[in-house]
Amino acid sequence: MTWVERFNRRVASSVFGRYFQLEFSGHRRERKGSRFFTEIRAGLATFFAMAYIISVNANITSQSGGTCVCNGGEADPICATDVDYALCVSVVNRDLVTATAAIAALTSFFMGLGANIPIACAPGMGLNAYFAYQVVGFHGTGPVPYSLAVTAVFVEGFIFVGLSILGMRQWLARAIPASIKLATGAGIGLYLALIGLTYSAGIGAITGSVATPVELAGCKPEFKNAVTGVCESGKLLNPTLWVGIFCGGIFTAYLMMYRVKGAIIAGIALVSIISWPRNTGVTYFPHTPTGDSSFEFFKRVAAFHPIEKILVAQEWNLNGAGSEFALALITFLYVDILDCTGTLYSMARFAGLIDEHTQDFEGSAVAYIVDAMGISIGSLLGCPPVTAYIESGAGISEGGMTGITAMVTGLCFFISLFFAPIFASIPPWATGCTLIIVGSMMMKAAADINWAYPGDGIPAFITIMVMPFTYSIAYGLIAGIITYIILNTGTWVLKKISGGRIVPYGEELKENWTWKIPGGFFPAWLVRAFNGDRTFWRENDIEGESENDDVTRMASSAQNKGAPMHELSLEGKYREDKSL
């Protein structure tokens, strides 16, 4: 036995190891294969897989303009040429670097500590784009002002706390048709890829147009129309486009093909390093007032940047803003419900933590509460909604099975707080191909959609299609769910009216859906509290369980699987995978 294994077993046998259910801890539900050093390595892998969010979230969210005021008038409604406004936005970008790292550190650490799952959190990709481009709008041109949007996010978080305590978020996640859940992830992937192709937060390969919805771009800034943003000449001649494609996209893809850890962050780092020297065609610090200001901040390298512009920017005077506030609140509610719950359950399944009977996982209530509190706290720092991250799969694939993984990731984000000048100086063309690659990974969910039955496949396709084409996650979800209801309700009515004689072709291929989810509507701990259990916070199969309880559970499982009662004994405990 090596010193590493000896140390792993010593940690496992401690109170710390028992709390996190490490193997050899003696815990009744210890997670086989979990090791302390493996969890640390997994936490580092998760951080390097999602560290890009520090710069990407800052780049995307700062495009809303934050609290900066645009006074360009009709001549320049988006302040594209306003130097003072550009300087203000650059400060907002730096603020968001600090805010993103801080809230990611806080929520990831407490997700691991409280829920004991290897899933890290940060401001959500897709959610931040929806916040910046749909709700607030580019440079504040959307329907909801920035200060009102972060107020809606703050309120949303506390609503989610209540929904999580009552178990409604868990139930909704399990009750939504599987085809829509899978299509949501794929649609968000296409949405991110579209953002990665644009100028505002990507490589600048496409732009909006007049005669057509989009148009090939890639020209230098001086060849763009100041009003429409269309390239009037010099398409595909901007060197930053090709640096982003080859050094940020192709290079990263090669690393991923050879399973190099931290491939995404390596691609971002390479493009950033190429773009940092001044007096080059691809510099991020041109000799302009904005470039000079950014370069002076960059030269500090290691420094903590305090949040200046967006700290506690909420607007609580809702007079005359009722409809705008309601719009932001409602859309954040249903977009975040689907985004967070889809990621949490997919990652929990990947880690082997899902109970196949109830379709829930241990610690789900705590996980949702941590996520909900993170949403409200993050809004105080000026961030869009926080959510669980699909990049947690990098740590899980490294062997992460417990909350130690997420805690290590949180600590890494905390350390990154003190290198704000570096993260604030990552150009958008360094992260554009990252968005495209992340989008491609999210598209994998489309392969699992039930395309064999039109009642499942068509609503899924509508969901995937509408999200990028309308530049809105919310519209995609609405379109998909409404299509699903119309198609499947209509066929059900015809079947009932005809006495079962008129049925759609291939009905036997339809995915079964029911609102009666195994495990019930309310979370188990709440049911135990209503039943008068004084230790309601403990799961019966972990703490305080009597032998009679064990026999009862085994009998119930046996009946579900058809096993006769006489085959049961306490010595040979009848268990259904890890669900009991």
Secondary structure, 3 states (H helix, E strand, C coil): CCHHHHHHHHHHCCHHHHHCCECCCCCCCCECCCCHHHHHHHHHHHHHHHCHHHHHHHHHHHHHCCCCCCCCCCCCCCCCCCHHHHHHHHHHHHHHHHHHHHHHHHHHHHHHHHHCCCCCEEECCCHHHHHHHHHCCHHHCCCCCHHHHHHHHHHHHHHHHHHHHHCHHHHHHHHCCHHHHHHHHHHHHHHHHHHHHCCCCCCCCEEECCCCCEEECCCCHHHECCCCCCECCCCCCCHHHHHHHHHHHHHHHHHHHCCCCCHHHHHHHHHHHHHCCCCCCCCCCCCCHHHHHHHHHHCCCCCCCCCCCCCCCCCCCCCCCHHHHHHHHHHHHHHHHHHHHHHHHHHHHHCCCEECCCCEECCHHHHHHHHHHHHHHHHHCCCCCEEECCCHHHHHHCCCCCHHHHHHHHHHHHHHHHHHHHHCCCCHHHHHHHHHHHHHHHHHHHHHCCCCCHHHHHHHHHHHHHHHHCCCHHHHHHHHHHHHHHHHHHHHHHHHHCCCCCCCCCHHHCCCCCCCCCCCCCCHHHHHHHCCCCCCCCCCCCCCCCHHHHHHHHHHHHHHHCCCHHHCCCCCCCCCCCCC
